[in-house]
Amino acid sequence: MPTLRNSLWKYNMLYRAILLLSLFIPLIGFGQEPFDYKAAEARIKKHIFSSPDSTRIIIDEILERKDLHDSIRGTVHNIYGIYFSHMGQLDSSEVHYKRALAYLKSYPKIRTMPLMNFSVDYRNRGMYEESFRCLSEALEICKRLGLKDKEAIIYGNMSSNYQFMLNYDKAVEYSLKSIEILKQQKSPTLTSSTQKLANIYLKMENFTFARDLYEDCLKSFMSQKDIMNYTITLINYAEALLHLSEPNKAEKALREAIGRLKELKNPGHLAIAYSKLGNIAKAKGDLKGAGKNYKFAVDILTGSNSLNSVLIAAEYIEVLNMKEDYNEALRVIKLVRSLPVFNNVNREDKVRFDVAAAETFSKTNNGKEAIAGLVRAIKVKDSISKADAGKYSSEMQARFQAQLQREKNSALKAKNLGLQKEREAERVLMYVYIAVSFGIIVIILLFARSQWLRSRLHREQLKRADNERALLLKQHEHEKELTNAQKEIILEKERELASSALKMASYQGSLQQIVLHFDDGNIRTVAGARKELEGLMKQKDYLKQFETRFNALHPDFGQSLLLRYANLTRNDIEFCSLLKLNLSNKEIAQLLQISPESATTKKYRIKKKMGIPDDAEFEKTLSGI
């Protein structure tokens, strides 16, 4: 599965070039109409990615001027090279980079920009030696002038070269060099270098770490509003997700990237995004969708002579073979082999292409081409294996020599100790074995006993817990029975007390009637009887008797009621005592020698003092005390 093969720092370099252009233009006198450099700069920034054709018109207008300084003309040609590279026209970009280098020969600081851009185009063609030559020249200038930021960018590009050459150890080494410098400089381009490092780990199949780095880069690019780098990072992020079996998230990232790339009019990266959608469709078994996406990608990339075209073409051919569309597969094979970049592709991509092509030739009865393709693939595989085997062989040889020397030293030392010490050592070793074996047996026995004791203790604890639970249940039942009995006794005593109170009330009423008969003249004899009966009526010992018995039954009622409602009088508490026995207003009136209306009024006043307007709540409060 291909990764992005373009360097993301190129877009940062573009804006630096535009900024540099804006600094030089005010120093130049124009014989033509006054040149609005600020407007030109704003137009280039606005259209370079969203409307490349408009950018080309602006650049052409600048280059047509006859009075441009060499530094300005060289900078503009560098921007023109970036424009053609963005459009996938590497031959045209090469022409303008060479012109930029010629004009900037006397301006080393500015010259580093086209050198680095030129190195990227060489790398995209697989011309690594020429790419390193450009980077080495730029690095020498940066070290001489102390341009640390650009030095870090150069190390990053060297890292990318090594990555394309499948030398991942060197790629990581130079990438970390770049990141270290950028951290010290606190440069905003640190995120782009981190993205390069993520690309390396993606190629090394460390997909989890690559995914984590990409997620950090995406957040940083978005906060910097660097939409181009954000979009390109989305594509590589999607590839990492696909390797981590997250196809839905990968497809979502690719769809977002494709939408943005269409707005940016970047066909090269758009083709790569579509190829990755082809990978997802292939993984889902959708060969029709996969073929459609691969064809779109191959048609674009073969037209731009991109290194990525070979690997994507191999993936497309594999799908075509599965669909048995061999005519289309033969067309793609012929097209890709004719590309100038074909011979510069790395060995792994070429092997995959040759194997896929060999299968096509085999299915079309072209055994000669099929065998030739497989032979080429085997040779490349052998060269890779030999390179790896050579490295492994060197490591193994070094280890073997070191081990051999250690063994010789041990043999000499053992020889000097003598046979007698050897026997003694054997006896000691035997004793040690016996002691260790005995110790192990003892430990096993102790462990077994401890497990048995632990199990026994556990069983006893469970039994004790069951007994305690049964005892608690019996105790709870006993307490419940005792409570019910106490409640029954209290209710019985309340009934007796209420009955006694009612009898006393009846007795009092009878006495009242006798007195009334005397008043009416119905009783005229026994003059002293009236006086005696009136004295009897004034005696209220029955109330004291009632109070004594009630307090014995509810000893805390009066005190608890007074604590909760301190504004109640003694008569109020006595009245509440009668209410607690569920006596009616009429029965209470007879007992207290008052009218029923007075009893009702007194009950209302007590409720008002207690702040309880509702009768049901009032009764509930008294019964709860």
VOROGU-915467 format. One record per residue (C-alpha): x, y, z. Coordinates in Angstrom, 2 decimals. Layout:
VOROGU-915467
<rec <X Y Z>>;
...
end
This chain:
VOROGU-915467
<rec <0.00 0.00 0.00>>;
<rec <1.64 3.29 -1.06>>;
<rec <2.39 6.15 1.29>>;
<rec <2.55 9.81 0.26>>;
<rec <5.81 10.47 -1.52>>;
<rec <5.81 14.31 -1.49>>;
<rec <7.58 16.44 1.11>>;
<rec <5.18 18.56 3.11>>;
<rec <7.73 21.28 3.83>>;
<rec <7.53 22.42 0.17>>;
<rec <4.35 24.37 0.91>>;
<rec <6.01 26.17 3.82>>;
<rec <8.91 27.01 1.51>>;
<rec <6.45 28.51 -0.96>>;
<rec <5.18 31.01 1.57>>;
<rec <8.73 31.86 2.61>>;
<rec <9.57 32.56 -1.02>>;
<rec <6.52 34.80 -1.37>>;
<rec <7.48 36.65 1.82>>;
<rec <11.02 37.12 0.56>>;
<rec <9.66 38.38 -2.75>>;
<rec <7.55 40.96 -0.91>>;
<rec <10.66 42.25 0.91>>;
<rec <12.73 42.74 -2.24>>;
<rec <10.15 44.27 -4.57>>;
<rec <9.93 47.68 -2.77>>;
<rec <13.69 48.18 -3.36>>;
<rec <13.28 48.08 -7.14>>;
<rec <12.38 51.09 -9.33>>;
<rec <10.16 50.19 -12.19>>;
<rec <10.28 51.97 -15.54>>;
<rec <6.85 50.59 -16.28>>;
<rec <3.66 51.36 -14.43>>;
<rec <3.99 51.26 -10.63>>;
<rec <3.96 47.63 -9.47>>;
<rec <1.58 46.86 -6.58>>;
<rec <3.69 44.16 -4.92>>;
<rec <1.35 43.77 -1.94>>;
<rec <-1.59 43.03 -4.22>>;
<rec <0.50 40.54 -6.24>>;
<rec <1.66 38.80 -3.05>>;
<rec <-1.92 38.54 -1.76>>;
<rec <-3.12 37.15 -5.10>>;
<rec <-0.40 34.46 -5.17>>;
<rec <-1.16 33.35 -1.62>>;
<rec <-4.87 33.24 -2.42>>;
<rec <-4.68 31.26 -5.66>>;
<rec <-1.55 29.05 -5.42>>;
<rec <-3.54 25.98 -4.28>>;
<rec <-7.19 26.83 -4.89>>;
<rec <-6.77 28.28 -8.41>>;
<rec <-3.38 27.31 -9.92>>;
<rec <-4.20 28.78 -13.35>>;
<rec <-4.77 32.20 -11.80>>;
<rec <-1.44 31.86 -9.99>>;
<rec <0.33 31.11 -13.26>>;
<rec <-1.09 34.28 -14.84>>;
<rec <0.14 36.38 -11.89>>;
<rec <3.63 34.84 -12.05>>;
<rec <3.82 35.37 -15.82>>;
<rec <2.89 39.03 -15.35>>;
<rec <5.78 39.46 -12.89>>;
<rec <8.33 37.66 -15.10>>;
<rec <7.41 39.81 -18.13>>;
<rec <8.82 42.87 -16.38>>;
<rec <12.26 43.85 -17.69>>;
<rec <13.45 45.61 -14.56>>;
<rec <13.32 42.75 -12.07>>;
<rec <16.33 42.23 -9.84>>;
<rec <18.03 38.82 -10.18>>;
<rec <17.06 37.91 -6.61>>;
<rec <13.40 38.66 -7.40>>;
<rec <13.45 36.85 -10.74>>;
<rec <15.14 33.81 -9.15>>;
<rec <12.57 33.74 -6.33>>;
<rec <9.68 33.94 -8.81>>;
<rec <11.13 31.07 -10.88>>;
<rec <11.35 29.04 -7.65>>;
<rec <7.64 29.72 -7.02>>;
<rec <6.92 28.73 -10.61>>;
<rec <8.79 25.44 -10.03>>;
<rec <6.62 24.76 -6.96>>;
<rec <3.52 25.50 -9.04>>;
<rec <4.47 22.94 -11.73>>;
<rec <5.47 20.39 -9.08>>;
<rec <2.07 20.90 -7.43>>;
<rec <0.45 20.21 -10.81>>;
<rec <2.54 17.03 -11.28>>;
<rec <4.52 18.47 -14.21>>;
<rec <8.03 17.62 -13.02>>;
<rec <9.78 18.38 -16.30>>;
<rec <8.51 21.98 -16.24>>;
<rec <9.32 22.36 -12.55>>;
<rec <12.90 21.21 -13.26>>;
<rec <13.31 23.94 -15.91>>;
<rec <12.25 26.68 -13.50>>;
<rec <14.33 25.36 -10.58>>;
<rec <17.42 25.44 -12.82>>;
<rec <16.62 29.02 -13.84>>;
<rec <16.10 29.97 -10.20>>;
<rec <19.53 28.50 -9.29>>;
<rec <21.17 30.43 -12.12>>;
<rec <19.68 33.77 -11.05>>;
<rec <20.39 33.15 -7.34>>;
<rec <24.03 32.14 -7.72>>;
<rec <25.15 35.26 -5.85>>;
<rec <22.43 34.99 -3.21>>;
<rec <23.25 31.80 -1.22>>;
<rec <20.61 32.30 1.47>>;
<rec <17.79 32.43 -1.12>>;
<rec <19.48 29.78 -3.27>>;
<rec <18.84 27.13 -0.61>>;
<rec <15.09 27.19 -1.41>>;
<rec <15.24 26.01 -5.07>>;
<rec <17.99 23.54 -4.10>>;
<rec <15.71 21.87 -1.57>>;
<rec <12.70 21.97 -3.91>>;
<rec <14.82 20.51 -6.72>>;
<rec <15.92 17.66 -4.41>>;
<rec <12.28 16.71 -3.87>>;
<rec <11.61 16.49 -7.60>>;
<rec <14.71 14.33 -8.06>>;
<rec <13.52 12.07 -5.25>>;
<rec <10.06 11.76 -6.81>>;
<rec <11.80 10.48 -9.95>>;
<rec <13.94 8.02 -8.00>>;
<rec <17.14 10.01 -8.76>>;
<rec <18.51 9.83 -5.22>>;
<rec <22.13 10.68 -6.01>>;
<rec <21.11 13.98 -7.65>>;
<rec <18.71 14.67 -4.75>>;
<rec <21.50 14.19 -2.17>>;
<rec <23.79 16.42 -4.24>>;
<rec <21.28 19.31 -4.06>>;
<rec <20.73 18.76 -0.33>>;
<rec <24.47 18.62 0.41>>;
<rec <25.03 21.95 -1.38>>;
<rec <22.14 23.52 0.56>>;
<rec <23.42 22.06 3.85>>;
<rec <26.90 23.53 3.32>>;
<rec <25.34 26.99 2.78>>;
<rec <23.13 26.68 5.88>>;
<rec <26.02 25.63 8.12>>;
<rec <28.19 28.48 6.79>>;
<rec <25.46 31.11 7.33>>;
<rec <24.05 29.58 10.55>>;
<rec <20.58 28.93 9.08>>;
<rec <19.41 26.40 11.66>>;
<rec <15.76 26.20 10.53>>;
<rec <16.75 25.37 6.96>>;
<rec <19.42 22.94 8.18>>;
<rec <16.66 21.03 10.00>>;
<rec <14.53 20.99 6.83>>;
<rec <17.45 19.57 4.84>>;
<rec <17.93 16.77 7.38>>;
<rec <14.21 16.05 7.04>>;
<rec <14.56 15.74 3.26>>;
<rec <17.55 13.46 3.64>>;
<rec <15.40 11.34 5.94>>;
<rec <12.73 11.14 3.22>>;
<rec <15.35 10.05 0.67>>;
<rec <16.51 7.22 2.92>>;
<rec <12.89 6.23 3.50>>;
<rec <12.31 5.92 -0.26>>;
<rec <15.52 3.88 -0.49>>;
<rec <14.12 1.55 2.26>>;
<rec <17.00 2.45 4.60>>;
<rec <14.78 3.06 7.61>>;
<rec <17.57 3.23 10.21>>;
<rec <19.14 6.21 8.39>>;
<rec <15.68 7.70 7.80>>;
<rec <14.90 7.70 11.52>>;
<rec <18.38 9.03 12.38>>;
<rec <18.08 12.09 10.12>>;
<rec <14.46 12.68 11.03>>;
<rec <15.38 12.85 14.73>>;
<rec <18.23 15.26 13.87>>;
<rec <15.72 17.54 12.17>>;
<rec <13.24 17.38 15.05>>;
<rec <15.94 18.10 17.66>>;
<rec <17.04 21.31 15.87>>;
<rec <13.45 22.48 15.36>>;
<rec <12.67 21.89 19.05>>;
<rec <15.64 24.03 20.05>>;
<rec <14.58 26.75 17.62>>;
<rec <10.90 26.40 18.65>>;
<rec <10.11 26.42 14.95>>;
<rec <6.52 26.19 13.64>>;
<rec <7.73 23.64 11.06>>;
<rec <8.27 21.06 13.83>>;
<rec <4.90 19.50 13.04>>;
<rec <5.94 18.82 9.43>>;
<rec <9.09 17.02 10.64>>;
<rec <7.02 14.98 13.07>>;
<rec <4.79 14.02 10.15>>;
<rec <7.86 12.78 8.25>>;
<rec <8.83 10.63 11.23>>;
<rec <5.31 9.19 11.29>>;
<rec <5.68 8.30 7.59>>;
<rec <8.85 6.36 8.37>>;
<rec <7.20 4.37 11.15>>;
<rec <4.28 3.69 8.80>>;
<rec <6.70 2.17 6.27>>;
<rec <8.36 0.19 9.09>>;
<rec <4.89 -1.20 9.92>>;
<rec <4.80 0.35 13.38>>;
<rec <1.23 1.38 12.68>>;
<rec <0.12 2.19 16.23>>;
<rec <2.93 4.68 16.85>>;
<rec <2.46 6.17 13.36>>;
<rec <-1.27 6.65 14.04>>;
<rec <-0.58 8.44 17.33>>;
<rec <1.93 10.78 15.67>>;
<rec <-0.50 11.53 12.83>>;
<rec <-3.25 12.42 15.30>>;
<rec <-0.94 14.92 17.03>>;
<rec <0.05 16.40 13.65>>;
<rec <-3.57 16.75 12.54>>;
<rec <-4.45 18.74 15.65>>;
<rec <-1.40 20.98 15.21>>;
<rec <-1.97 21.59 11.47>>;
<rec <-5.61 22.45 12.10>>;
<rec <-4.71 24.89 14.89>>;
<rec <-2.19 26.52 12.50>>;
<rec <-4.86 26.58 9.75>>;
<rec <-2.40 24.75 7.50>>;
<rec <-5.07 23.08 5.37>>;
<rec <-2.68 21.61 2.77>>;
<rec <-0.49 19.76 5.29>>;
<rec <-3.59 18.78 7.29>>;
<rec <-5.15 17.25 4.19>>;
<rec <-2.03 15.31 3.15>>;
<rec <-1.62 13.99 6.70>>;
<rec <-5.22 12.71 6.59>>;
<rec <-4.27 10.38 3.73>>;
<rec <-1.36 8.74 5.57>>;
<rec <-3.45 8.64 8.76>>;
<rec <-6.10 6.70 6.84>>;
<rec <-3.49 4.16 5.73>>;
<rec <-2.37 3.59 9.34>>;
<rec <-6.00 3.10 10.39>>;
<rec <-6.55 0.61 7.60>>;
<rec <-3.58 -1.48 8.80>>;
<rec <-5.03 -1.33 12.33>>;
<rec <-8.33 -2.81 11.07>>;
<rec <-10.30 0.42 11.35>>;
<rec <-11.63 0.70 7.76>>;
<rec <-14.61 2.90 8.60>>;
<rec <-12.48 5.57 10.27>>;
<rec <-9.96 5.29 7.42>>;
<rec <-12.66 5.82 4.80>>;
<rec <-14.03 8.82 6.70>>;
<rec <-10.56 10.42 6.78>>;
<rec <-10.07 9.77 3.05>>;
<rec <-13.45 11.23 2.14>>;
<rec <-12.57 14.40 4.04>>;
<rec <-9.15 14.55 2.35>>;
<rec <-10.67 14.04 -1.13>>;
<rec <-13.14 16.87 -0.57>>;
<rec <-10.37 19.25 0.43>>;
<rec <-8.01 18.12 -2.37>>;
<rec <-10.68 18.84 -4.96>>;
<rec <-10.93 22.38 -3.63>>;
<rec <-7.12 22.70 -3.60>>;
<rec <-6.92 21.25 -7.14>>;
<rec <-4.09 18.88 -6.25>>;
<rec <-4.43 15.90 -8.63>>;
<rec <-1.35 14.01 -7.40>>;
<rec <-2.47 13.65 -3.83>>;
<rec <-6.08 13.21 -4.96>>;
<rec <-4.99 10.16 -6.97>>;
<rec <-3.21 8.68 -3.94>>;
<rec <-6.33 9.22 -1.81>>;
<rec <-8.43 7.38 -4.38>>;
<rec <-5.92 4.51 -4.47>>;
<rec <-6.35 4.09 -0.73>>;
<rec <-10.12 4.05 -1.17>>;
<rec <-9.42 1.25 -3.63>>;
<rec <-7.54 -0.62 -0.89>>;
<rec <-10.53 -0.30 1.44>>;
<rec <-12.98 -1.47 -1.25>>;
<rec <-10.70 -4.43 -2.05>>;
<rec <-10.53 -5.41 1.64>>;
<rec <-14.36 -5.37 1.73>>;
<rec <-14.56 -7.58 -1.38>>;
<rec <-15.94 -4.76 -3.56>>;
<rec <-13.77 -5.41 -6.64>>;
<rec <-15.83 -3.12 -8.85>>;
<rec <-15.39 -0.15 -6.51>>;
<rec <-11.72 -0.98 -5.99>>;
<rec <-11.06 -1.12 -9.75>>;
<rec <-12.80 2.19 -10.33>>;
<rec <-10.71 3.99 -7.68>>;
<rec <-7.42 2.38 -8.81>>;
<rec <-8.06 3.31 -12.47>>;
<rec <-8.66 6.93 -11.53>>;
<rec <-5.42 7.00 -9.52>>;
<rec <-3.30 5.24 -12.18>>;
<rec <-4.51 7.49 -15.00>>;
<rec <-3.50 10.61 -13.07>>;
<rec <-0.15 9.34 -11.75>>;
<rec <1.09 7.82 -15.02>>;
<rec <0.42 11.15 -16.67>>;
<rec <2.66 12.86 -14.11>>;
<rec <5.40 10.15 -14.23>>;
<rec <5.17 9.65 -10.44>>;
<rec <7.01 6.95 -8.47>>;
<rec <3.72 6.08 -6.80>>;
<rec <2.27 5.00 -10.14>>;
<rec <4.15 1.66 -10.14>>;
<rec <2.87 0.39 -6.78>>;
<rec <-0.67 1.65 -7.37>>;
<rec <-0.60 0.07 -10.83>>;
<rec <0.46 -3.23 -9.23>>;
<rec <-2.53 -3.05 -6.89>>;
<rec <-4.81 -2.22 -9.83>>;
<rec <-3.45 -5.16 -11.87>>;
<rec <-4.07 -7.52 -8.93>>;
<rec <-7.73 -6.47 -8.84>>;
<rec <-8.03 -6.75 -12.63>>;
<rec <-6.64 -10.30 -12.44>>;
<rec <-9.23 -11.14 -9.80>>;
<rec <-11.93 -9.72 -12.10>>;
<rec <-10.37 -11.56 -15.11>>;
<rec <-10.18 -8.25 -16.98>>;
<rec <-6.85 -9.15 -18.60>>;
<rec <-7.07 -6.69 -21.51>>;
<rec <-7.15 -3.74 -19.12>>;
<rec <-4.37 -5.34 -17.08>>;
<rec <-2.15 -5.64 -20.19>>;
<rec <-2.84 -2.00 -21.05>>;
<rec <-1.77 -0.86 -17.58>>;
<rec <1.38 -3.06 -17.66>>;
<rec <2.44 -1.58 -21.01>>;
<rec <1.68 1.97 -19.87>>;
<rec <3.64 1.75 -16.60>>;
<rec <6.66 0.00 -18.14>>;
<rec <6.97 2.86 -20.63>>;
<rec <7.25 5.46 -17.85>>;
<rec <10.75 7.02 -17.44>>;
<rec <10.40 6.63 -13.69>>;
<rec <9.85 2.84 -13.89>>;
<rec <13.54 1.91 -13.56>>;
<rec <13.99 4.17 -10.53>>;
<rec <11.28 2.56 -8.41>>;
<rec <12.38 0.87 -5.18>>;
<rec <12.84 -2.89 -5.21>>;
<rec <9.78 -3.82 -3.16>>;
<rec <7.38 -1.93 -5.45>>;
<rec <9.00 -3.40 -8.55>>;
<rec <8.73 -6.96 -7.17>>;
<rec <5.01 -6.52 -6.53>>;
<rec <4.48 -5.11 -10.03>>;
<rec <6.43 -7.94 -11.70>>;
<rec <4.51 -10.62 -9.78>>;
<rec <1.12 -9.07 -10.64>>;
<rec <2.17 -8.71 -14.32>>;
<rec <3.43 -12.31 -14.41>>;
<rec <0.01 -13.55 -13.29>>;
<rec <-1.63 -11.53 -16.10>>;
<rec <0.74 -12.97 -18.70>>;
<rec <0.14 -16.47 -17.35>>;
<rec <-3.63 -16.08 -17.69>>;
<rec <-3.25 -14.77 -21.26>>;
<rec <-1.07 -17.70 -22.33>>;
<rec <2.07 -15.59 -22.57>>;
<rec <4.30 -17.96 -20.64>>;
<rec <7.52 -16.32 -21.80>>;
<rec <6.64 -12.94 -20.33>>;
<rec <5.23 -14.56 -17.19>>;
<rec <8.46 -16.47 -16.55>>;
<rec <10.59 -13.41 -17.31>>;
<rec <8.59 -11.33 -14.82>>;
<rec <8.89 -13.96 -12.11>>;
<rec <12.62 -14.29 -12.75>>;
<rec <13.04 -10.52 -12.34>>;
<rec <11.00 -10.60 -9.14>>;
<rec <13.06 -13.49 -7.75>>;
<rec <16.31 -11.73 -8.56>>;
<rec <15.18 -8.57 -6.79>>;
<rec <13.97 -10.62 -3.83>>;
<rec <17.32 -12.42 -3.74>>;
<rec <19.18 -9.11 -3.74>>;
<rec <17.07 -7.89 -0.84>>;
<rec <17.58 -11.17 1.01>>;
<rec <21.33 -11.10 0.34>>;
<rec <21.61 -7.56 1.62>>;
<rec <19.72 -8.51 4.77>>;
<rec <21.62 -11.80 5.04>>;
<rec <24.96 -10.01 4.64>>;
<rec <24.13 -7.65 7.45>>;
<rec <22.87 -10.54 9.59>>;
<rec <25.93 -12.61 8.72>>;
<rec <28.27 -9.83 9.87>>;
<rec <26.41 -9.55 13.14>>;
<rec <26.44 -13.31 13.66>>;
<rec <30.15 -13.52 12.87>>;
<rec <30.95 -10.85 15.46>>;
<rec <28.83 -12.67 18.04>>;
<rec <30.44 -16.00 17.21>>;
<rec <33.98 -14.61 17.61>>;
<rec <33.15 -13.05 20.96>>;
<rec <31.51 -16.27 22.15>>;
<rec <34.47 -18.34 20.96>>;
<rec <36.93 -16.18 22.89>>;
<rec <34.85 -16.51 26.06>>;
<rec <34.77 -20.28 25.68>>;
<rec <38.57 -20.44 25.28>>;
<rec <39.06 -18.40 28.45>>;
<rec <36.66 -20.64 30.36>>;
<rec <38.46 -23.77 29.14>>;
<rec <41.89 -22.49 30.27>>;
<rec <40.56 -21.56 33.65>>;
<rec <38.82 -24.91 34.09>>;
<rec <41.99 -26.79 33.13>>;
<rec <43.99 -25.02 35.85>>;
<rec <41.51 -25.98 38.54>>;
<rec <42.26 -29.69 38.09>>;
<rec <40.29 -32.90 38.17>>;
<rec <40.08 -33.02 41.94>>;
<rec <38.25 -29.71 42.13>>;
<rec <35.97 -30.84 39.39>>;
<rec <34.96 -33.92 41.41>>;
<rec <34.53 -31.81 44.53>>;
<rec <32.36 -29.41 42.59>>;
<rec <30.27 -32.32 41.35>>;
<rec <29.79 -33.60 44.90>>;
<rec <28.86 -30.15 46.14>>;
<rec <26.49 -29.80 43.24>>;
<rec <24.94 -33.18 44.07>>;
<rec <24.46 -32.11 47.70>>;
<rec <22.93 -28.91 46.51>>;
<rec <20.54 -30.82 44.27>>;
<rec <19.56 -33.08 47.17>>;
<rec <19.09 -30.13 49.52>>;
<rec <17.11 -28.20 46.95>>;
<rec <14.96 -31.23 46.17>>;
<rec <14.32 -31.83 49.88>>;
<rec <13.51 -28.18 50.35>>;
<rec <11.10 -28.25 47.43>>;
<rec <9.37 -31.34 48.86>>;
<rec <9.08 -29.67 52.29>>;
<rec <7.71 -26.52 50.70>>;
<rec <5.17 -28.54 48.72>>;
<rec <4.07 -30.41 51.86>>;
<rec <3.84 -27.20 53.88>>;
<rec <1.89 -25.57 51.10>>;
<rec <-0.49 -28.56 50.90>>;
<rec <-1.00 -28.52 54.68>>;
<rec <-1.61 -24.78 54.68>>;
<rec <-4.18 -25.22 51.92>>;
<rec <-5.88 -28.01 53.90>>;
<rec <-5.93 -25.94 57.10>>;
<rec <-7.19 -22.92 55.18>>;
<rec <-9.98 -25.02 53.67>>;
<rec <-10.90 -26.45 57.05>>;
<rec <-10.91 -22.99 58.66>>;
<rec <-13.08 -21.73 55.85>>;
<rec <-15.59 -24.54 56.38>>;
<rec <-15.71 -23.84 60.12>>;
<rec <-16.21 -20.14 59.50>>;
<rec <-19.08 -20.91 57.15>>;
<rec <-20.64 -23.24 59.72>>;
<rec <-20.25 -20.63 62.49>>;
<rec <-21.76 -17.99 60.25>>;
<rec <-24.76 -20.25 59.54>>;
<rec <-25.27 -20.87 63.28>>;
<rec <-25.04 -17.14 64.05>>;
<rec <-27.51 -16.40 61.27>>;
<rec <-29.98 -18.97 62.65>>;
<rec <-29.57 -17.56 66.17>>;
<rec <-30.19 -14.03 64.96>>;
<rec <-33.34 -15.16 63.15>>;
<rec <-34.67 -16.84 66.31>>;
<rec <-33.80 -13.77 68.38>>;
<rec <-35.52 -11.54 65.85>>;
<rec <-38.66 -13.71 65.97>>;
<rec <-38.63 -13.65 69.78>>;
<rec <-38.27 -9.86 69.85>>;
<rec <-41.08 -9.57 67.33>>;
<rec <-43.37 -11.73 69.48>>;
<rec <-42.43 -9.73 72.61>>;
<rec <-43.12 -6.45 70.82>>;
<rec <-46.51 -7.69 69.62>>;
<rec <-47.36 -8.82 73.15>>;
<rec <-46.36 -5.43 74.60>>;
<rec <-48.47 -3.66 71.99>>;
<rec <-51.43 -5.87 72.85>>;
<rec <-51.02 -5.13 76.58>>;
<rec <-50.84 -1.39 75.92>>;
<rec <-53.94 -1.50 73.74>>;
<rec <-55.78 -3.48 76.44>>;
<rec <-54.80 -0.98 79.14>>;
<rec <-55.85 1.90 76.89>>;
<rec <-59.23 0.24 76.43>>;
<rec <-59.55 -0.21 80.22>>;
<rec <-58.52 3.38 80.83>>;
<rec <-60.95 4.67 78.23>>;
<rec <-63.73 2.54 79.73>>;
<rec <-62.92 3.81 83.24>>;
<rec <-62.94 7.39 82.00>>;
<rec <-66.29 6.89 80.34>>;
<rec <-67.73 5.34 83.49>>;
<rec <-66.51 8.26 85.56>>;
<rec <-67.96 10.62 82.97>>;
<rec <-71.29 8.81 83.24>>;
<rec <-71.16 8.97 87.01>>;
<rec <-70.49 12.66 86.85>>;
<rec <-73.39 13.14 84.48>>;
<rec <-75.74 11.36 86.84>>;
<rec <-74.75 13.58 89.71>>;
<rec <-75.34 16.59 87.50>>;
<rec <-78.86 15.38 86.80>>;
<rec <-79.61 15.06 90.53>>;
<rec <-78.50 18.60 91.10>>;
<rec <-80.70 19.76 88.22>>;
<rec <-83.68 17.95 89.79>>;
<rec <-83.15 19.88 92.97>>;
<rec <-83.06 23.10 91.01>>;
<rec <-86.28 22.26 89.24>>;
<rec <-87.98 21.52 92.58>>;
<rec <-88.51 17.90 91.84>>;
<rec <-86.68 17.00 95.05>>;
<rec <-87.81 19.00 98.14>>;
<rec <-86.95 16.66 101.00>>;
<rec <-83.70 16.07 102.75>>;
<rec <-82.40 19.61 102.71>>;
<rec <-78.88 18.54 103.47>>;
<rec <-78.82 16.14 100.52>>;
<rec <-78.41 18.98 98.06>>;
<rec <-75.41 20.35 99.85>>;
<rec <-73.84 16.93 100.08>>;
<rec <-74.39 16.11 96.46>>;
<rec <-72.97 19.44 95.37>>;
<rec <-69.86 18.69 97.40>>;
<rec <-69.63 15.33 95.70>>;
<rec <-69.75 17.01 92.29>>;
<rec <-66.83 19.27 93.18>>;
<rec <-64.60 16.34 93.90>>;
<rec <-62.35 15.61 90.89>>;
<rec <-60.42 12.71 92.23>>;
<rec <-61.51 10.70 89.21>>;
<rec <-59.41 13.00 86.99>>;
<rec <-56.38 12.50 89.21>>;
<rec <-57.00 8.78 89.11>>;
<rec <-57.27 8.97 85.32>>;
<rec <-54.04 10.99 85.10>>;
<rec <-52.19 8.52 87.31>>;
<rec <-53.24 5.54 85.24>>;
<rec <-52.58 7.31 81.93>>;
<rec <-49.03 8.29 82.99>>;
<rec <-48.36 4.72 84.03>>;
<rec <-49.42 3.59 80.56>>;
<rec <-47.70 6.44 78.64>>;
<rec <-45.07 7.81 81.03>>;
<rec <-43.29 10.07 78.51>>;
<rec <-46.32 11.43 76.63>>;
<rec <-46.76 14.69 78.54>>;
<rec <-43.04 15.47 78.70>>;
<rec <-42.43 14.65 75.00>>;
<rec <-45.40 16.74 73.92>>;
<rec <-44.20 19.69 76.01>>;
<rec <-40.65 19.44 74.59>>;
<rec <-41.97 19.57 71.02>>;
<rec <-44.63 22.22 71.70>>;
<rec <-43.48 24.40 74.63>>;
<rec <-46.48 26.78 74.35>>;
<rec <-48.98 24.12 75.52>>;
<rec <-50.47 24.44 79.04>>;
<rec <-51.12 21.66 81.53>>;
<rec <-54.83 21.65 80.65>>;
<rec <-53.87 21.37 76.96>>;
<rec <-51.74 18.32 77.71>>;
<rec <-54.57 16.72 79.75>>;
<rec <-56.96 17.37 76.85>>;
<rec <-54.46 15.76 74.43>>;
<rec <-54.23 12.73 76.75>>;
<rec <-57.98 12.19 76.34>>;
<rec <-57.66 12.56 72.57>>;
<rec <-54.90 9.95 72.50>>;
<rec <-57.46 7.46 73.89>>;
<rec <-59.62 8.16 70.80>>;
<rec <-62.49 9.66 72.92>>;
<rec <-65.06 11.70 71.03>>;
<rec <-65.72 15.39 71.67>>;
<rec <-68.98 14.49 73.42>>;
<rec <-67.26 11.96 75.73>>;
<rec <-64.52 14.46 76.55>>;
<rec <-67.13 17.17 77.24>>;
<rec <-68.94 14.91 79.73>>;
<rec <-65.68 14.04 81.46>>;
<rec <-64.55 17.68 81.76>>;
<rec <-68.07 19.02 82.56>>;
<rec <-68.07 21.26 79.48>>;
<rec <-70.28 21.48 76.42>>;
<rec <-69.37 19.55 73.24>>;
<rec <-68.93 22.90 71.45>>;
<rec <-66.35 23.94 74.06>>;
<rec <-64.51 20.67 73.57>>;
<rec <-64.43 21.29 69.79>>;
<rec <-63.19 24.84 70.31>>;
<rec <-60.45 23.70 72.70>>;
<rec <-59.28 21.06 70.22>>;
<rec <-59.10 23.73 67.49>>;
<rec <-57.03 26.04 69.74>>;
<rec <-54.59 23.27 70.61>>;
<rec <-54.08 22.41 66.91>>;
<rec <-53.44 26.09 66.19>>;
<rec <-50.83 26.24 68.98>>;
<rec <-49.12 23.15 67.54>>;
<rec <-49.27 24.54 63.99>>;
<rec <-51.26 21.55 62.67>>;
<rec <-54.34 22.54 60.63>>;
<rec <-55.37 19.03 59.55>>;
<rec <-57.29 16.66 61.91>>;
<rec <-55.75 13.52 60.47>>;
<rec <-52.25 14.88 60.90>>;
<rec <-53.11 16.00 64.44>>;
<rec <-54.29 12.50 65.41>>;
<rec <-51.25 10.96 63.73>>;
<rec <-48.93 13.25 65.73>>;
<rec <-50.55 12.34 69.05>>;
<rec <-50.52 8.61 68.32>>;
<rec <-46.84 8.79 67.39>>;
<rec <-45.76 10.33 70.72>>;
end
